Amino acid sequence: MWIEESQGERVNHARTDQFLDTEADTVGVSCPFCVQMMTEGIQSKGLDSEKEAKDVLEILADSLDL
């Protein structure tokens, strides 16, 4: 199921860099794999205490106080 990149930049690192460029604190994603991929990218940059990846349904539930 998992494929490690052997050439070039890792996809999760590229996506994490794009997220960090927005200066947002949270990134919303729509699949469990993407949550894991973004979380690992955030952790690899040492920013897991400042930034987070959440499923869009989690963000919706939080906004509705569910």
N, CA, C and O of each residue as an XYZ file, in Angstrom:
264
protein
N       0.815     -1.188      0.000
C       0.000      0.000      0.000
C       0.867      1.264      0.000
O       0.497      2.263     -0.616
N       2.003      1.229      0.677
C       2.858      2.414      0.747
C       3.998      2.293     -0.245
O       4.609      1.233     -0.385
N       4.273      3.374     -0.920
C       5.395      3.399     -1.846
C       6.339      4.504     -1.397
O       5.941      5.663     -1.273
N       7.582      4.140     -1.159
C       8.591      5.130     -0.799
C       9.213      5.687     -2.070
O       9.619      4.934     -2.955
N       9.286      7.004     -2.156
C       9.909      7.622     -3.318
C      11.410      7.374     -3.281
O      12.045      7.502     -2.234
N      11.963      7.023     -4.416
C      13.403      6.794     -4.470
C      14.126      7.923     -5.198
O      15.354      8.006     -5.158
N      13.373      8.783     -5.857
C      13.970      9.907     -6.572
C      13.180     11.171     -6.266
O      11.965     11.127     -6.069
N      13.872     12.278     -6.230
C      13.202     13.562     -6.069
C      12.641     13.790     -4.676
O      12.914     13.040     -3.739
N      11.856     14.836     -4.572
C      11.268     15.237     -3.290
C      10.071     14.362     -2.950
O       9.287     14.002     -3.828
N       9.935     14.023     -1.678
C       8.784     13.240     -1.233
C       7.525     14.085     -1.375
O       7.534     15.289     -1.121
N       6.454     13.437     -1.781
C       5.197     14.140     -2.026
C       4.697     14.835     -0.763
O       4.259     15.983     -0.821
N       4.760     14.147      0.379
C       4.249     14.771      1.599
C       5.069     15.985      2.005
O       4.531     16.915      2.606
N       6.348     15.998      1.692
C       7.170     17.172      2.011
C       6.813     18.336      1.089
O       6.769     19.485      1.528
N       6.561     18.045     -0.176
C       6.152     19.105     -1.109
C       4.808     19.690     -0.698
O       4.634     20.909     -0.707
N       3.852     18.831     -0.336
C       2.526     19.315      0.082
C       2.615     20.084      1.398
O       1.917     21.080      1.587
N       3.467     19.625      2.298
C       3.651     20.334      3.567
C       4.237     21.713      3.322
O       3.808     22.684      3.944
N       5.200     21.814      2.437
C       5.770     23.124      2.102
C       4.702     24.052      1.533
O       4.670     25.238      1.862
N       3.826     23.515      0.679
C       2.735     24.332      0.130
C       1.811     24.812      1.247
O       1.392     25.969      1.258
N       1.493     23.917      2.186
C       0.662     24.282      3.331
C       1.346     25.358      4.169
O       0.708     26.338      4.552
N       2.622     25.192      4.455
C       3.345     26.162      5.279
C       3.424     27.527      4.607
O       3.438     28.551      5.289
N       3.476     27.552      3.293
C       3.497     28.825      2.560
C       2.231     29.645      2.792
O       2.251     30.867      2.648
N       1.129     28.982      3.149
C      -0.134     29.699      3.392
C      -0.149     30.388      4.750
O      -0.971     31.272      4.987
N       0.760     29.988      5.649
C       0.847     30.504      7.019
C      -0.380     30.164      7.863
O      -0.598     30.783      8.904
N      -1.184     29.191      7.432
C      -2.322     28.716      8.221
C      -1.811     27.789      9.326
O      -0.705     27.256      9.236
N      -2.624     27.601     10.365
C      -2.258     26.699     11.451
C      -2.765     25.280     11.218
O      -2.203     24.321     11.745
N      -3.831     25.150     10.426
C      -4.465     23.857     10.183
C      -4.701     23.672      8.695
O      -5.101     24.602      7.995
N      -4.448     22.455      8.220
C      -4.769     22.112      6.835
C      -5.901     21.089      6.873
O      -5.853     20.126      7.638
N      -6.914     21.306      6.045
C      -8.038     20.383      5.941
C      -7.838     19.452      4.761
O      -7.542     19.894      3.651
N      -7.999     18.168      5.005
C      -7.858     17.168      3.948
C      -9.069     16.244      3.973
O      -9.820     16.217      4.948
N      -9.253     15.488      2.894
C     -10.490     14.719      2.776
C     -10.323     13.206      2.819
O     -11.290     12.481      2.586
N      -9.136     12.713      3.106
C      -8.983     11.255      3.206
C      -8.012     10.910      4.335
O      -7.113     11.692      4.644
N      -8.195      9.737      4.951
C      -7.322      9.338      6.061
C      -5.846      9.263      5.663
O      -4.975      9.627      6.453
N      -5.560      8.796      4.453
C      -4.171      8.735      4.003
C      -3.564     10.131      3.963
O      -2.412     10.320      4.354
N      -4.336     11.111      3.491
C      -3.823     12.480      3.397
C      -3.564     13.074      4.779
O      -2.600     13.817      4.965
N      -4.418     12.749      5.748
C      -4.180     13.208      7.123
C      -2.841     12.664      7.602
O      -2.028     13.403      8.156
N      -2.615     11.372      7.387
C      -1.366     10.748      7.820
C      -0.173     11.339      7.073
O       0.862     11.621      7.676
N      -0.317     11.524      5.770
C       0.765     12.058      4.948
C       1.133     13.474      5.397
O       2.313     13.788      5.549
N       0.134     14.323      5.609
C       0.402     15.698      6.016
C       0.952     15.755      7.441
O       1.851     16.545      7.728
N       0.419     14.927      8.326
C       0.909     14.899      9.705
C       2.385     14.512      9.738
O       3.166     15.123     10.467
N       2.773     13.513      8.961
C       4.184     13.112      8.906
C       5.041     14.235      8.348
O       6.151     14.464      8.829
N       4.544     14.934      7.344
C       5.291     16.053      6.777
C       5.487     17.174      7.784
O       6.567     17.759      7.873
N       4.435     17.472      8.543
C       4.506     18.509      9.580
C       5.500     18.091     10.664
O       6.314     18.899     11.112
N       5.430     16.817     11.084
C       6.352     16.318     12.107
C       7.792     16.342     11.618
O       8.704     16.633     12.391
N       8.003     16.040     10.342
C       9.370     16.013      9.812
C      10.010     17.397      9.827
O      11.234     17.519      9.812
N       9.183     18.434      9.855
C       9.689     19.805      9.921
C       9.778     20.297     11.367
O      10.202     21.426     11.615
N       9.374     19.440     12.331
C       9.421     19.801     13.741
C       8.370     20.820     14.137
O       8.564     21.576     15.089
N       7.253     20.848     13.410
C       6.223     21.859     13.655
C       4.932     21.273     14.213
O       3.894     21.934     14.186
N       4.981     20.036     14.721
C       3.759     19.393     15.173
C       3.132     20.046     16.397
O       1.977     19.756     16.708
N       3.846     20.912     17.100
C       3.237     21.635     18.217
C       2.557     22.922     17.746
O       1.820     23.547     18.507
N       2.802     23.319     16.495
C       2.248     24.571     15.964
C       1.235     24.365     14.846
O       0.314     25.168     14.695
N       1.388     23.314     14.068
C       0.555     23.081     12.886
C      -0.111     21.722     12.996
O       0.385     20.837     13.694
N      -1.252     21.552     12.297
C      -1.911     20.253     12.322
C      -2.678     19.999     11.034
O      -3.074     20.923     10.325
N      -2.874     18.721     10.758
C      -3.694     18.283      9.634
C      -4.956     17.665     10.218
O      -4.890     16.856     11.143
N      -6.104     18.051      9.671
C      -7.378     17.524     10.148
C      -8.247     17.146      8.962
O      -8.161     17.746      7.890
N      -9.080     16.146      9.173
C     -10.088     15.805      8.183
C     -11.090     16.957      8.130
O     -11.402     17.558      9.158
N     -11.591     17.264      6.941
C     -12.529     18.384      6.813
C     -13.769     18.171      7.673
O     -14.367     19.144      8.135
N     -14.169     16.919      7.899
C     -15.320     16.664      8.763
C     -15.013     16.992     10.219
O     -15.906     17.414     10.954
N     -13.770     16.807     10.648
C     -13.369     17.219     11.995
C     -13.478     18.734     12.142
O     -13.942     19.234     13.167
N     -13.053     19.452     11.122
C     -13.128     20.914     11.150
C     -14.582     21.357     11.213
O     -14.924     22.264     11.972
N     -15.439     20.721     10.419
C     -16.867     21.040     10.443
C     -17.466     20.746     11.812
O     -18.191     21.575     12.362
N     -17.171     19.577     12.363
C     -17.694     19.212     13.679
C     -17.226     20.193     14.748
O     -18.008     20.579     15.617
N     -15.963     20.597     14.693
C     -15.442     21.576     15.654
C     -16.176     22.904     15.535
O     -16.466     23.549     16.543
N     -16.475     23.315     14.308
C     -17.141     24.607     14.114
C     -18.590     24.573     14.581
O     -19.166     25.610     14.908
N     -19.179     23.377     14.612
C     -20.559     23.226     15.073
C     -20.627     22.796     16.531
O     -21.712     22.544     17.054
N     -19.479     22.710     17.190
C     -19.372     22.257     18.582
C     -19.982     20.878     18.781
O     -20.675     20.644     19.771
N     -19.734     19.966     17.852
C     -20.250     18.592     17.968
C     -19.265     17.692     18.665
O     -19.536     16.505     18.848
